[in-house]
């Protein structure tokens, strides 16, 4: 297991990373296909899964 697998992001982290509102971050967590999981009432996304999700969208954007 890579140490990057252990890095988790919260809604506040996504807010800072993407420059979005807290509401938008939570909406992203509830988006179908977004690699999120919950522990109690908190949402998390693993860093490695977020990177894969972003790359999949970048590839779709640049397909001609």
N, C-alpha and C positions, 0 to 999 in steps of 0.2 A: 504494500500500500504506500502510495506517495504521500508526502506531507501535505500536498495541495488538496488531497481528498478530504483532509480534516478541517479545512477552512470553511466556515459557514457564514453566510450573509443573512442579515435581517432586513426588514423594510427600511429601517433607518440607513443601513448601509447602501441599499439600492437607491435611496433618495440622494445620497452623497455621490455615488458613482455615476448615476445617470442625470443628476440635476433635475429630478422630478419631485412632485409633491408626495407626501406620505400616503394620501389617498390613491395616487397613481401607482405607487409601489405595491400597495395591498391589492389593487385591481390586477396588477401584473401577476402577483402570486396566485390569484384565482383564475388566471387565463388558462384555458385548456391547452395542454401540451407544455406548459411551463414547469420545469423540474423542481417542484416545491414539495416540502413535507412539513407536517405540523408536529409539534411536541406541546401537548396541552393546548393553550390558546395562541402560541407563537408560531409564526411561519418562518421557515428557513429554506435556503437553497445552497447547495454545495458549490464552492467556487468552480470546480472542474465541470460540473453540470451546467452552470451559468455560461461558462466559456463555450461549451459545446452548443448550447442553445443559441448563443449569439452567432457563432460561426455558421450554423445551419441557416440562419436568416440572412446573413451576409452573402452566402453562396447563392441563395434563392434570388436575392436582389440583383446580382450581377450575371445571372444566366441570360444569355441572348438567344 
